[in-house]
């Protein structure tokens, strides 16, 4: 007779991630999670109030084991970059996790210490509070939005091999290069750069642009 493990929140969240990776966000439901655990749907409600709470628990799991360093004013830019790189890596561990993350807010009792520490790093740079108050949200929107777009395109072209992708990239570049230069001089000028760089490069450059912008406020009141 197979051993039946007691149902817990952790097991429910584990099953939810299994369903998410297999079915995607639109296929994630309490019924699917119950089927994954081989239990009745009603059994889940003894531990989770519904799908909204389940998504929140999945979001909380994203931050498990994450410890931000003590603020170092001399290294605040690198600390912020490390935070964003690690966040993107965690979002990419599960299909559509960026979509879940964008629908949640980190203001629960469990996550407020994390928000506090990130804000401490940002404020240690000497940014005015009016900028620091929005910086964390700005960084999260870029990180989550970039990863969401990345996942959408990866899903769309999941079966495309490298040769096919290179051919499509060349077509994109040739298309922009063929535009009338008198009407589209700027698009023609950067045609060779369209779809030319890796997602890692784009993410790193995007971070650099945002952080340089934040740094321009250092010392302002």
C-alpha distance (Angstrom), angle and dihedral (degrees) to the residues before:
residue distance angle dihedral
X1 . . .
X2 3.83 . .
X3 3.78 117.4 .
X4 3.81 112.1 -112.1
X5 3.77 114.3 -147.3
X6 3.79 117.6 -145.6
X7 3.78 115.1 -100.4
X8 3.79 113.2 -108.9
X9 3.79 137.2 168.0
X10 3.78 90.4 -106.4
X11 3.81 92.3 54.4
X12 3.80 90.3 47.8
X13 3.81 91.6 51.5
X14 3.82 90.7 46.7
X15 3.80 89.8 52.7
X16 3.80 90.9 46.7
X17 3.79 90.4 56.5
X18 3.80 90.2 49.2
X19 3.81 89.8 53.4
X20 3.81 91.6 44.3
X21 3.80 92.7 53.1
X22 3.80 91.3 48.0
X23 3.81 102.8 37.7
X24 3.81 105.0 20.1
X25 3.78 127.5 -132.1
X26 3.82 95.3 -56.3
X27 3.80 91.0 53.1
X28 3.80 95.4 49.5
X29 3.80 111.5 107.2
X30 3.77 138.7 147.3
X31 3.80 88.3 -110.7
X32 3.80 92.2 54.7
X33 3.80 91.6 47.7
X34 3.81 90.7 50.1
X35 3.80 90.3 50.2
X36 3.81 89.9 50.7
X37 3.82 89.0 54.6
X38 3.82 93.1 40.7
X39 3.79 92.3 -124.8
X40 3.78 135.3 118.2
X41 3.79 115.6 -89.5
X42 3.79 89.1 -120.3
X43 3.81 89.6 63.0
X44 3.81 90.4 65.0
X45 3.78 92.7 58.9
X46 3.79 91.6 66.0
X47 3.82 86.2 68.4
X48 3.81 106.4 23.1
X49 3.79 125.8 36.2
X50 3.79 94.1 -145.5
X51 3.79 146.3 -55.2
X52 3.81 93.8 -55.5
X53 3.79 91.9 58.5
X54 3.80 90.6 43.5
X55 3.81 90.5 55.5
X56 3.79 89.4 49.0
X57 3.80 90.9 52.1
X58 3.81 90.1 49.5
X59 3.80 88.7 51.0
X60 3.81 90.6 50.3
X61 3.81 89.3 51.7
X62 3.81 86.9 60.3
X63 3.81 89.4 68.5
X64 3.80 99.2 43.5
X65 3.79 111.2 126.3
X66 3.81 92.5 8.3
X67 3.79 112.6 136.7
X68 3.77 120.4 176.9
X69 3.81 117.3 -149.1
X70 3.76 125.7 -112.0
X71 3.82 110.2 -84.7
X72 3.80 113.3 -87.8
X73 3.82 110.0 -171.8
X74 3.80 91.1 -161.6
X75 3.84 91.3 55.7
X76 3.80 103.0 30.8
X77 3.79 93.3 121.4
X78 3.81 93.3 53.4
X79 3.80 90.6 43.9
X80 3.79 90.3 54.7
X81 3.81 91.3 47.1
X82 3.81 90.8 50.2
X83 3.81 89.1 51.0
X84 3.81 91.7 52.1
X85 3.81 95.2 44.2
X86 3.80 90.7 50.9
X87 3.80 91.5 45.8
X88 3.78 92.6 52.2
X89 3.81 90.3 48.3
X90 3.81 91.1 52.9
X91 3.80 92.4 47.4
X92 3.79 90.2 52.4
X93 3.81 92.8 54.3
X94 3.81 90.8 80.5
X95 3.76 132.7 37.8
X96 3.83 113.2 -103.3
X97 3.80 92.2 -0.6
X98 3.80 89.5 133.3
X99 3.80 88.7 58.8
X100 3.80 90.9 53.8
X101 3.79 91.5 45.5
X102 3.81 93.0 52.7
X103 3.81 90.8 55.3
X104 3.83 94.0 53.7
X105 3.80 134.6 70.8
X106 3.83 123.0 -143.7
X107 3.80 95.3 -136.1
X108 3.79 98.3 107.7
X109 3.80 120.4 117.2
X110 3.82 89.7 -105.0
X111 3.81 94.9 53.8
X112 3.81 103.6 34.7
X113 3.84 91.7 88.4
X114 3.81 88.3 56.4
X115 3.81 91.4 51.2
X116 3.80 89.9 47.0
X117 3.80 92.5 53.8
X118 3.80 94.0 47.7
X119 3.79 90.0 49.9
X120 3.81 89.7 49.3
X121 3.82 89.8 56.4
X122 3.80 91.8 48.0
X123 3.81 94.5 46.9
X124 3.80 92.0 46.8
X125 3.81 87.0 70.6
X126 3.79 91.0 67.3
X127 3.79 96.2 -109.6
X128 3.80 115.6 159.0
X129 3.79 112.0 -102.0
X130 3.81 92.3 -116.1
X131 3.82 88.1 62.1
X132 3.80 97.0 37.0
X133 3.82 90.6 53.3
X134 3.81 90.7 61.0
X135 3.80 99.3 33.6
X136 3.80 96.7 82.1
X137 3.80 91.7 52.1
X138 3.80 91.3 45.8
X139 3.79 91.6 52.3
X140 3.81 92.5 47.2
X141 3.80 93.4 48.4
X142 3.80 91.1 52.7
X143 3.81 93.6 45.0
X144 3.82 94.9 46.4
X145 3.79 96.0 38.5
X146 3.79 92.9 48.8
X147 3.81 91.9 48.7
X148 3.80 92.2 46.2
X149 3.80 92.0 52.3
X150 3.80 89.2 45.2
X151 3.81 91.5 53.6
X152 3.82 92.9 46.8
X153 3.80 92.4 55.1
X154 3.79 92.8 42.9
X155 3.80 89.7 52.6
X156 3.79 92.1 46.8
X157 3.79 92.9 51.6
X158 3.79 98.7 30.9
X159 3.80 93.9 130.3
X160 3.80 96.2 44.1
X161 3.80 114.4 113.1
X162 3.80 123.7 -144.5
X163 3.79 93.7 -98.1
X164 3.81 92.1 53.9
X165 3.77 91.8 46.3
X166 3.81 91.5 50.8
X167 3.81 89.5 50.5
X168 3.81 91.9 51.1
X169 3.79 90.9 47.6
X170 3.80 90.4 52.3
X171 3.80 90.4 50.1
X172 3.81 90.5 52.7
X173 3.79 92.0 50.2
X174 3.80 92.9 45.8
X175 3.79 90.8 49.4
X176 3.79 93.6 55.1
X177 3.80 91.7 42.5
X178 3.82 89.9 54.0
X179 3.80 95.0 55.6
X180 3.81 116.8 113.1
X181 3.83 103.6 -88.4
X182 3.80 92.4 -149.6
X183 3.82 90.5 61.4
X184 3.81 100.4 31.1
X185 3.81 107.0 27.3
X186 3.79 94.3 150.3
X187 3.79 96.1 48.3
X188 3.79 90.1 49.0
X189 3.82 90.7 48.4
X190 3.82 93.0 57.3
X191 3.82 97.4 33.4
X192 3.80 92.6 113.1
X193 3.79 90.3 57.0
X194 3.79 96.8 50.8
X195 3.83 109.9 113.4
X196 3.79 88.1 -12.7
X197 3.80 102.3 118.4
X198 3.79 132.6 66.1
X199 3.78 122.6 -105.7
X200 3.79 89.0 -111.6
X201 3.80 90.2 57.6
X202 3.81 92.0 47.2
X203 3.80 91.9 49.1
X204 3.80 93.1 48.8
X205 3.80 92.7 48.3
X206 3.78 91.4 46.5
X207 3.80 90.4 52.9
X208 3.78 90.8 48.4
X209 3.80 92.2 52.3
X210 3.80 92.5 50.0
X211 3.79 95.6 44.6
X212 3.79 93.3 47.1
X213 3.78 86.8 52.6
X214 3.80 91.5 51.8
X215 3.80 91.0 46.1
X216 3.79 90.2 57.4
X217 3.82 88.0 68.4
X218 3.81 95.6 54.6
X219 3.79 110.4 125.3
X220 3.80 95.4 16.0
X221 3.79 119.6 125.7
